[in-house]
Amino acid sequence: MTTILLVEDDITFSLMLKTWLEKKEIQVDSVSTITDAKKRLEKNHYDVILSDLRLPDYDGFLLLKFMKEKELNTPIILMTNYAEVRTAVKSIKLGAFDYIAKPINPEDLLKKINDALKEKKEASVPAANIAREKRSTKQYYLEGKSEQALRLLEYINLVAPTSMSILIHGASGTGKEYIAKLIHEKSCRKDAPFIAVDCGAIPKELATSEFFGHLKGSFTGAFANKTGHFMAANGGTLFLDEIGNLPYEIQVQLLRALQEKKIKPIGSNQEIKVDIRVICATNEDLRNALDNNMFREDLYHRINEFSIQVPGLQERKEDVILFANYFLDMSNEELNKNIIGFTPETLKIFQTYSWPGNLRQMKNIIKRATLLAKGALISESELPSELLIQESDISGDSQALRDETYEKRQIIKALKESNNNKSQAAALLRIDRKTLYNKMKLYNIE
């Protein structure tokens, strides 16, 4: 069983996190100070350390220093608030494995814990074995029956067997990563790794190391060799989500690696050949970024040998009930419930609603409704208010106008709830800061 040392002085939050992790079959020891953490580490072995950056006696930097002095290689994930992200980046340079911002998304945290365990395991096996590790896991993809869904599947089947680079366009929540995985599973690389990278989540200072890796001692905090995303995906598929968020200077390095099929880890004098297929995704129009000199034209053409446009849920109304039933089955399994279906009124609401958040929004709404449901069917009473708002008060028949009105309202609500903190608002909306700023400019939100 995986063991974690949790260092957190907020007792309520610590108990909540400990309870949730233990449900995931992770054993958790919790302490509230760095002093107590050091005592536990001197007596016990842990697979991962999860620590708040600010604690009553000391901060997380002292814990990093202690680990280095004791030559302990247990990966540390630091929890920070949004104002401390720069400090968190500094902590990574000093040896922390990763950081996560509060308020914490439990699934994001679980992914970081699994990544830490995986990297720790890789550090103990020969590098040759890492390249052969099968990281890709098959995930069921619901194809849909609408004309748009069938055309999408036709394009996927057509391009999957080739070696062409692919650029997937689609609004947030349309399932771009699932499509990338499906292409990988249908390709000749299906038995090799599928590595997904969120380009918007990589700090600029760490991007080179994240993509190409580094050697031990190559910079302050490089206490061990790091395998970059290119090497991790060698022989398989590298999926770059929200490619438009990459800083311009990192785009140059990425273009060179893709063209020459060679990388050079930080601190190394030798180039390493890599064989990867790259699939990129964006919810922006990169052609606008080209016009504004925010995205390199040569990189754009390199990643766009074949383009796929993913339709939004409102464009494929025939699939709405199909997806609703699929997410209900998924929610029943996750929540150990046995909801049979939806009332006719609920189905009518689903079919007429515009679904600005697409499949991700539908999945979350149905999961919440499944949890709340007391009877055999999900009724209107279990649905959130935004689905029940009558749209007759919105002038005009344009579907786009209704979506924009809803989106603007949600952005204003998120900014209010976060006291105008843009990072927190973006997290509440499940978008990146760059997208939030673009939306605010579009809707003239101050």
C-alpha positions, 0 to 999 in steps of 0.5 A: 500500500502507498504511504504518504506523510501529510504535513498540514496545520489546517486540521479540518482540511488535513482530516478531509484530505486524509479521509479522501486519500484513504478511500483511494487505499493510500495510508496517510500519516498526518502532522502539523509542523515541520519539526514533527515531520522530521521526526516521522521521517527519521523513523519511517519510510514514506512513498510521497510527502505532501506538505503545505508550503507555509507552516507554524514553525518553518516553511517547506524549504527547510523540509527540502533542506532536511531531505537533502542533508539526509539524502532522502529521495522521497518525492515532495509535493508542495501545497500552495495558495495562488499568490505563492506560485512563484515561490513554488517554482523556486521550491521545484528548483530546490528539489521538490517534485511538484506543487499544487495550488489550493483550493485543491482538485482531488483528482489533480492531486491524485494524478500528481501523487501517481506521477511521483510514484512513477518517477520514483519507480523509474529512478530505481530501474535501468533507463532502457526499461523506462522506454519500454514501459506501457503507459497507455491505458485503453479508455472507452470512447463513446462515439456518438450516432449523429452525423457530426460524430460519424464524420469525426470517427471517419477522420480518426480512422483515416488518419490514425494508421498514418504518421501524420502530426495532428492538430485537434480544434475544439472548445473546452470540454469537448473531449480532445484528449479522449480523441487523441488517445483513440487515435493512438489506440488505433495506430501502429504505436498503440503498444508504446507510451501515450504521454499527455502534457498540459502546456498551460500548466508548465512554468516557463522556467521549467519547460525545457527540463519538462520536455527534454529532461536534465542530468543530475547536477546540471542546475541547482536542485537537480538532485537526480536525472529527470526523464523529459516528456520526449523520452517518456513518449519515445516510440509512442505518441506525445499529446500537447494539450493547449499548445497555444499557451506555450511561450514563444521561446519554448516554441523554438525549442519544440520546433527544432526537436520535432524537425530533427527528431533529436533532443538534448537534456539539460547538462548533456553534450549528447543529442538523443534520437527520438521517434514520436508522433505528436498530436496537439490540441487547442481551444483557440484559433491559432491563426489569430495567434499567428497574426499577432506574432504569438505563435510561430508559423513554422511550428503551426505548419509542422503540427498541422499536417492533419486537422480535426475539428471536434463539434460542441455538444450543442452541434450534435443534439442527437447524441445528448441523451446517449451521452447522458445515459453513458455518464449516468452509468459512469456515475452509478459505478463511481458513487455506488448508486443505482439510478435507473434514468431521467424523468421526461422533463429532465430529458427535455431540459437536456435536449434544449440546453445549450451546454456551453461546457460541453461533455465535461459540464454534462459529466459533472452535472450528472454526477452531482445529480446522481449523488443527490437523487433520492428516487429511481430517476433524476428529476429537475430538483437535482439539476443546477439552476443554470439548466433551469433558467428560462432562455425566453428572456434573451432576445434573438434566436442565436444559439451563440448569443445564449452561450455568450450570455451564459459564459459572461455571467459565469465569468463575472460570478467566478471573479466575484467569488474569488475577489477578482483574483484571476488565477482563482477565477480561472481555476473555478471556471476550469480554464487557464489564465490566458483564456480567461483574459481573452474572454474578459477582453471579448466581453468587456469585463473589467 
